[in-house]
């Protein structure tokens, strides 16, 4: 079965850092673009960062402002989100997403990991 399992969330002080990981299984990871979304309290889910299947191209939401970096290791079937200079407004559940664009579009979601930025 397809699984995307996020980890690395937790409580961090403003200005701190966290590295989120998403371990994938049950599909051909290297054929999928990967992305991170987040959903804060009372807000809609929004795209944070995305990376192409081979890792050659990345894109970020404007609110990241150079603070976050998405990367992937296809040998480990894992995508990462390095988050630095965290702000309280970064508090959200962070979700891993896999997307395959071929004859049919396939999309998978993880269960999310909570990130809380607070003093």
Secondary structure as GFF3:
##gff-version 3
##sequence-region A 1 119
A	DSSP	beta_strand	3	7	.	.	.	ID=ss1
A	DSSP	beta_strand	10	12	.	.	.	ID=ss2
A	DSSP	beta_strand	18	25	.	.	.	ID=ss3
A	DSSP	three_ten_helix	29	31	.	.	.	ID=ss4
A	DSSP	beta_strand	33	39	.	.	.	ID=ss5
A	DSSP	beta_strand	46	51	.	.	.	ID=ss6
A	DSSP	beta_strand	58	60	.	.	.	ID=ss7
A	DSSP	three_ten_helix	62	64	.	.	.	ID=ss8
A	DSSP	beta_strand	68	73	.	.	.	ID=ss9
A	DSSP	beta_strand	78	83	.	.	.	ID=ss10
A	DSSP	three_ten_helix	88	90	.	.	.	ID=ss11
A	DSSP	beta_strand	92	101	.	.	.	ID=ss12
A	DSSP	beta_strand	105	109	.	.	.	ID=ss13
A	DSSP	beta_strand	113	117	.	.	.	ID=ss14
###
